[in-house]
Amino acid sequence: MASNKKYLFTPGPAPVPPEVLLEMARPIIHHRTPEFSAILDSARERLKPLFGTRQEIILLASSGTGAMEASITNLLAPGDHAIFVNGGKFGERWGKMLAIYGVVGHEVKVEWGQAARPEQIEEALRANPQARAVLMQASETSTCTVHPVDEIGRVVRGRDTLLIIDGITSVGVFDQKMDEWGVDALITGSQKALMLPPGLGIIGLSTRALDVAQKNRAPRFYFDLIRELKAQRDEHTTAWTPSVSLIFGLNRTLELLHAETLPQVFARHRLMAEATRAAAPALGLKLISPESPAPGVTGLLTPEGLDGGKLVRLMRDELGVSVQGGQDQMKGKLVRIGHMGFLAPFDMLTAVGALEIGLDRLGYRFAIGAGVAAVLQRIAQGG
Amino acid sequence: MASNKKYLFTPGPAPVPPEVLLEMARPIIHHRTPEFSAILDSARERLKPLFGTRQEIILLASSGTGAMEASITNLLAPGDHAIFVNGGKFGERWGKMLAIYGVVGHEVKVEWGQAARPEQIEEALRANPQARAVLMQASETSTCTVHPVDEIGRVVRGRDTLLIIDGITSVGVFDQKMDEWGVDALITGSQKALMLPPGLGIIGLSTRALDVAQKNRAPRFYFDLIRELKAQRDEHTTAWTPSVSLIFGLNRTLELLHAETLPQVFARHRLMAEATRAAAPALGLKLISPESPAPGVTGLLTPEGLDGGKLVRLMRDELGVSVQGGQDQMKGKLVRIGHMGFLAPFDMLTAVGALEIGLDRLGYRFAIGAGVAAVLQRIAQGG
């Protein structure tokens, strides 16, 4: 390929803008200072429109998985019942976490690549009226699929059941309306649409969720959200040592996203996803989730008989272009192209171009250039 | 375009790798220290293979134009005669500089987009046997054209005439053989293939050129190359205050280029240029220099009746993609796409993709996607 240049299209971690990398290179300050407090307050406030909430947002020095765990240990207790949607690796993770913490999980099984239907949740709630929470993904990264949180919110509403949403590949990617949809906990991580390195878990909590957490006696220490909220809201610092540089970066990245304006940020992700999907028919490939595709990551099924793992390695090692393969039953059968981080529509020409060269080198026959032409045609239509 | 992301494809300044930006963010050190000397020595040594020389290389705190001026004020004196090739804006600049310094310039006029022919130089030398120097560009950036320095070197050789080459868009772009071709001064700037911000002028000098400079009494102070060489070679520092951060960056960028290996670096530029040129017939566009195209920058003539200036502004302001238009008689009629700096073949998909969208928006009719498909087809062939 005559190049050492690397391109990152994994669905997290994702590229970080140079301005943000430089901001994170600022000298470290102590976290019990007015200077840090001003940055923390600003970042927490600037996050709210991305969550669609006027309620509380808490930062954690953890990955997104840490924030998922916090939602369980703060909002549920051993012996509680909860419903969880399992439509992929991250839905499955909800189930594993519930079991570890002694919560009786009731699985709503969803075929990989399909969206959960509100009727499925309604039925699960009817069968398990004692469920204290419904847990699901807004966007299931492993299957590149969006679940209809708004419609499911309508089903859960009016009950004594919390709605806990893993929004790791939805917050900042597309419009989240936590308050309007009746979401009680909305979770994300820094390394996706927030255009930061990994290391920050972020959780938005409804007043109702805070009440539940306040009364909950289940054991937790590092992820004690009540203690954290008291520190962050009332004392303008964090309970434990925060990721100072990442919070510098977060404040800056949110400034960039708001300068771009959120409607434009969402349009950017949507256009990248639609342009990438446009390449599928042009290359004779199928989408893993044709009916409910995620705007943050696109999953293309690799051709029958072609080793998808080899394709992903070839793209990375020989072409310098990192995408991600499939997990579990999709291992070797899927290529996932991320649209999150410091990426814009033209970058999808590179992602799809590298995919084409990879497919060609592995013997798949098609008209080289058909994919990038389809990508450009979709970009040219705007949106 | 739903994006604030910017892409830089001007034929200098060109994108700088993040590693190099970080290197330049190192704390400033003083330039009369062993630490600075080690970096200066290393950078000067690492430059030599890019110039194709085992002779001396001198760094100047100036743009490339400063280094061009230095070659005149050090190697020529008022009343001297010199031959210069004028095949574009930079050839014309040689003429202007010679006149300012009282050198009698004999112009070899070359049509824009054409390469100088060795016979033209031979004829000029015959007509002006008193000429002390032949000055030309290795690659004329304004017309995206390569001149055959190797063949012209054979014509000049054996005479008492220096060969002074502006290599600003050739050093690091394609193989330069200063010693083998008999070049006496080879000049470049930091902001092209060296992948640095602007601010460093660099000049390689033959032993013969140094002898001439040594004896030359023409006035010069800041650009006194003998004084500079004494400082850089013998005292391991610079005569005047150097661009310390740029020299940090230069040493790092040369490390990256040598790690990539020079044959690969040259192949990368060649492939970018060939892939970009492949888009021309696909889009019904003509090249400004079809017979001797430069590997560092490609010039595409805009369609009859379409305002090329408007096209360049639209690409920059609406699509975030910076390319450069034409100058003088090519104003409004040319789009120049640079291949220098931290760029690789896949990036040409973005440059050509943006060109296609710009052309489409200005009413030029063609099959959108044809250009990027042609680019990818060329990339897929490798090289």
Chai-1 contact restraints between the chains, C-beta under 6 A:
chainA,res_idxA,chainB,res_idxB,connection_type,confidence,min_distance_angstrom,max_distance_angstrom,comment,restraint_id
A,A2,B,Q264,contact,1.0,0.0,6.0,A-B,restraint_1
A,A2,B,A267,contact,1.0,0.0,6.0,A-B,restraint_2
A,A2,B,R268,contact,1.0,0.0,6.0,A-B,restraint_3
A,A2,B,L271,contact,1.0,0.0,6.0,A-B,restraint_4
A,S3,B,R268,contact,1.0,0.0,6.0,A-B,restraint_5
A,S3,B,A344,contact,1.0,0.0,6.0,A-B,restraint_6
A,S3,B,P345,contact,1.0,0.0,6.0,A-B,restraint_7
A,N4,B,E260,contact,1.0,0.0,6.0,A-B,restraint_8
A,K5,B,A344,contact,1.0,0.0,6.0,A-B,restraint_9
A,E260,B,N4,contact,1.0,0.0,6.0,A-B,restraint_10
A,Q264,B,A2,contact,1.0,0.0,6.0,A-B,restraint_11
A,A267,B,A2,contact,1.0,0.0,6.0,A-B,restraint_12
A,R268,B,A2,contact,1.0,0.0,6.0,A-B,restraint_13
A,R268,B,S3,contact,1.0,0.0,6.0,A-B,restraint_14
A,L271,B,A2,contact,1.0,0.0,6.0,A-B,restraint_15
A,A344,B,S3,contact,1.0,0.0,6.0,A-B,restraint_16
A,A344,B,K5,contact,1.0,0.0,6.0,A-B,restraint_17
A,P345,B,S3,contact,1.0,0.0,6.0,A-B,restraint_18
A,F346,B,T350,contact,1.0,0.0,6.0,A-B,restraint_19
A,F346,B,G353,contact,1.0,0.0,6.0,A-B,restraint_20
A,L349,B,L349,contact,1.0,0.0,6.0,A-B,restraint_21
A,L349,B,T350,contact,1.0,0.0,6.0,A-B,restraint_22
A,L349,B,G353,contact,1.0,0.0,6.0,A-B,restraint_23
A,L349,B,V372,contact,1.0,0.0,6.0,A-B,restraint_24
A,T350,B,F346,contact,1.0,0.0,6.0,A-B,restraint_25
A,T350,B,L349,contact,1.0,0.0,6.0,A-B,restraint_26
A,G353,B,F346,contact,1.0,0.0,6.0,A-B,restraint_27
A,G353,B,L349,contact,1.0,0.0,6.0,A-B,restraint_28
A,G353,B,L376,contact,1.0,0.0,6.0,A-B,restraint_29
A,I357,B,A380,contact,1.0,0.0,6.0,A-B,restraint_30
A,D360,B,A380,contact,1.0,0.0,6.0,A-B,restraint_31
A,I368,B,L376,contact,1.0,0.0,6.0,A-B,restraint_32
A,I368,B,Q377,contact,1.0,0.0,6.0,A-B,restraint_33
A,I368,B,A380,contact,1.0,0.0,6.0,A-B,restraint_34
A,G369,B,A373,contact,1.0,0.0,6.0,A-B,restraint_35
A,G369,B,L376,contact,1.0,0.0,6.0,A-B,restraint_36
A,G369,B,Q377,contact,1.0,0.0,6.0,A-B,restraint_37
A,V372,B,L349,contact,1.0,0.0,6.0,A-B,restraint_38
A,V372,B,V372,contact,1.0,0.0,6.0,A-B,restraint_39
A,V372,B,L376,contact,1.0,0.0,6.0,A-B,restraint_40
A,A373,B,G369,contact,1.0,0.0,6.0,A-B,restraint_41
A,A373,B,A373,contact,1.0,0.0,6.0,A-B,restraint_42
A,L376,B,G353,contact,1.0,0.0,6.0,A-B,restraint_43
A,L376,B,G369,contact,1.0,0.0,6.0,A-B,restraint_44
A,L376,B,V372,contact,1.0,0.0,6.0,A-B,restraint_45
A,Q377,B,I368,contact,1.0,0.0,6.0,A-B,restraint_46
A,Q377,B,G369,contact,1.0,0.0,6.0,A-B,restraint_47
A,A380,B,I357,contact,1.0,0.0,6.0,A-B,restraint_48
A,A380,B,D360,contact,1.0,0.0,6.0,A-B,restraint_49
A,A380,B,I368,contact,1.0,0.0,6.0,A-B,restraint_50
